[in-house]
């Protein structure tokens, strides 16, 4: 197919997606960015956020991503992350429970653990946001 890129989204334990896409929008460390056909070579760190891909002809799929690395080279994109969940895969009750747990721990933890709990809070909020399908 013309003007498509090959995308692989990979976690520690499985390949989430492998196929042709029109575009990918990712939560880069310095802000959200989009990759289209013939994009310049790029390696970027990713933050907790929304990873969106558009498959031909114009089918949009959104994932909650817990950070990671994205590489673009020769119309091939590789996304490596510890955790990636599709909107329909997110267990809302589990995410709400994780959110409450993280909120409860943040104020009481020492600095090292507090930073870990802040990340847990961000992941839980992101999962709930992605699951709500309002973005």
C-alpha positions as CSV (number, residue, x, y, z in Angstrom):
1,X,0.0,0.0,0.0
2,X,1.3,3.5,-0.8
3,X,2.4,5.9,1.8
4,X,2.2,3.5,4.8
5,X,4.7,2.6,7.4
6,X,5.3,-0.7,9.1
7,X,4.6,-0.5,12.8
8,X,5.7,-3.0,15.6
9,X,4.5,-2.3,19.1
10,X,6.3,-4.7,21.5
11,X,6.2,-5.2,25.2
12,X,8.2,-7.5,27.4
13,X,5.9,-10.5,27.0
14,X,4.1,-10.0,23.6
15,X,3.8,-8.2,20.3
16,X,0.8,-5.9,20.6
17,X,0.6,-4.9,17.0
18,X,2.6,-5.6,13.8
19,X,1.3,-4.2,10.5
20,X,0.8,-1.3,8.1
21,X,-0.3,2.1,9.4
22,X,-0.8,5.6,7.9
23,X,0.4,7.4,11.0
24,X,1.4,7.1,14.6
25,X,1.0,9.8,17.3
26,X,3.1,9.3,20.4
27,X,3.6,11.0,23.8
28,X,7.3,12.0,23.5
29,X,9.3,13.2,26.5
30,X,9.3,16.7,25.0
31,X,5.6,16.6,23.9
32,X,3.3,14.7,21.6
33,X,4.5,14.1,18.0
34,X,3.3,12.4,14.9
35,X,5.1,10.1,12.4
36,X,4.0,9.9,8.8
37,X,5.3,8.3,5.6
38,X,9.0,9.3,4.9
39,X,9.6,10.7,8.3
40,X,13.2,11.5,9.1
41,X,15.1,8.9,11.2
42,X,14.3,9.4,14.9
43,X,14.7,7.8,18.3
44,X,12.6,9.2,21.1
45,X,11.8,8.3,24.7
46,X,8.1,8.1,25.4
47,X,6.2,9.2,28.5
48,X,3.1,7.7,30.0
49,X,0.2,8.7,27.7
50,X,-1.8,8.0,24.6
51,X,-0.3,6.1,21.6
52,X,-2.6,6.5,18.5
53,X,-2.2,4.7,15.2
54,X,-4.3,5.1,12.1
55,X,-4.6,2.0,9.8
56,X,-5.7,2.1,6.2
57,X,-8.1,3.3,5.1
58,X,-8.7,5.5,8.1
59,X,-9.2,3.2,11.2
60,X,-8.0,4.8,14.5
61,X,-6.8,2.7,17.4
62,X,-5.7,4.2,20.8
63,X,-3.5,2.6,23.4
64,X,-2.5,3.5,26.9
65,X,1.3,3.3,27.1
66,X,3.5,3.4,30.2
67,X,6.4,5.0,28.5
68,X,9.2,3.5,26.4
69,X,11.2,4.1,23.3
70,X,10.1,4.7,19.7
71,X,12.4,4.4,16.7
72,X,11.7,5.5,13.1
73,X,13.9,4.4,10.2
74,X,13.1,3.7,6.5
75,X,9.3,3.9,7.0
76,X,9.5,1.4,9.9
77,X,8.4,2.3,13.4
78,X,9.3,0.2,16.5
79,X,7.7,1.0,19.8
80,X,9.2,-0.8,22.9
81,X,7.4,-0.4,26.2
82,X,6.8,-2.3,29.5
83,X,3.1,-2.0,29.2
84,X,0.7,-1.1,26.4
85,X,-3.1,-1.6,26.6
86,X,-5.8,-1.0,24.0
87,X,-8.8,1.0,25.0
88,X,-11.0,-2.1,25.1
89,X,-8.4,-4.1,27.1
90,X,-8.3,-1.8,30.1
91,X,-9.9,-3.1,33.2
92,X,-11.5,0.0,34.6
93,X,-12.2,-1.3,38.1
94,X,-8.5,-2.4,38.4
95,X,-7.3,1.0,37.1
96,X,-9.6,2.9,39.6
97,X,-8.3,0.7,42.4
98,X,-4.7,1.4,41.4
99,X,-5.5,5.2,41.3
100,X,-7.0,5.2,44.8
101,X,-4.0,3.1,46.1
102,X,-1.5,5.5,44.6
103,X,-3.3,8.6,45.8
104,X,-3.4,7.2,49.3
105,X,0.3,6.5,49.3
106,X,1.7,9.6,47.8
107,X,1.7,11.8,50.9
108,X,2.9,9.2,53.3
109,X,5.8,7.8,51.3
110,X,9.5,8.8,51.6
111,X,10.9,10.7,48.5
112,X,12.1,7.6,46.6
113,X,8.9,5.7,47.0
114,X,6.9,8.9,46.5
115,X,8.3,9.2,42.9
116,X,7.3,5.6,42.2
117,X,3.8,6.3,43.5
118,X,3.5,9.4,41.4
119,X,4.3,7.3,38.3
120,X,1.7,4.7,39.4
121,X,-0.8,7.5,39.8
122,X,0.0,8.8,36.3
123,X,-0.3,5.3,34.8
124,X,-3.7,4.8,36.4
125,X,-5.1,8.2,35.4
126,X,-3.8,7.6,31.8
127,X,-5.5,4.1,31.6
128,X,-8.8,5.6,32.8
129,X,-8.6,8.4,30.4
130,X,-7.9,6.1,27.5
131,X,-10.6,3.7,28.6
132,X,-13.2,6.5,28.6
133,X,-12.7,6.9,24.9
134,X,-13.4,10.6,25.2
135,X,-10.0,11.7,23.8
